[in-house]
């Protein structure tokens, strides 16, 4: 075919820049230069100045915070496999290679909201009951400061005290992705505080509206014990139904059910098929794909999301850390949605700063 002409080479050379931040989008370019000056590292290799989730600054002061990312390393009330206490650390590590700009929407959470890594919930006891209390006190503090939360677990038991704190003034609608509905009672010989009854307890506490709740991906042998979901008006959608209808149809139904009002998103990693998510506490075959879960989360964009969590990441069973990487990717999807919702709710934009 011959050599490329000098005219074309000259054109390509004019388009080339040695500066990695010299991108065409002005908003993105401005953020990249600003964040780099303040210590954010787009390459995310070597010795990072900021080791928090998505390199968010780590702090405990809440006076100027919009969103706090919180780890909940609880690992006591879940069956089958242990190890979820290591979930937040694994997700933090892999979050460093995700973001800071959403590839489809161009959302830059750090340009919309003041975001921090609050660190992990500090437990005062080995007692499950007292650890539930520690979680509740932590999220009550965040709620009192009007801070939206993005949480990483840790077993799904954590979602009950989180919801109890966040939904105290007004019950939230719930988008729940899981293999299990978690609306059962206390298992025989089990602790009253467990991941089998998370959302039953939340409904009975008046912090979740069951008629504004949709549970997606439900399947497996425990499906026979979720009567409470049906009896209280929750919409239960099986994994088979998601495969048959597609994510877009599920999102449309979710929007009709949730309507207006505050929404909380809770994702148990076992909503995904173990082929995509081996590092989960109770793997159930025939689950959702990573793309289906991603598209359902993306479809929630524009709703009044006040908080979200991902639970049951179990690093000891995570082959090549693919589960932690996927969780981090899904967390960034949630962070974008949460930051946009926060901005819409307050009518204000606040930039995250790594240095003052």
Secondary structure as UniProt FT lines:
FT   HELIX           6..15
FT   TURN            20..21
FT   HELIX           26..37
FT   TURN            38..39
FT   HELIX           53..55
FT   STRAND          57..58
FT   TURN            63..64
FT   STRAND          67..72
FT   HELIX           84..86
FT   HELIX           87..95
FT   TURN            96..97
FT   TURN            103..105
FT   HELIX           109..112
FT   STRAND          115..120
FT   HELIX           128..144
FT   TURN            145..146
FT   STRAND          148..153
FT   TURN            156..157
FT   HELIX           158..166
FT   STRAND          172..177
FT   TURN            188..189
FT   TURN            195..196
FT   HELIX           198..204
FT   TURN            205..206
FT   STRAND          208..218
FT   HELIX           221..225
FT   HELIX           227..231
FT   TURN            232..233
FT   STRAND          235..238
FT   HELIX           239..245
FT   HELIX           247..258
FT   STRAND          263..268
FT   HELIX           269..271
FT   TURN            274..276
FT   HELIX           290..299
FT   TURN            300..302
FT   STRAND          305..311
FT   HELIX           315..317
FT   HELIX           319..321
FT   HELIX           322..346
//
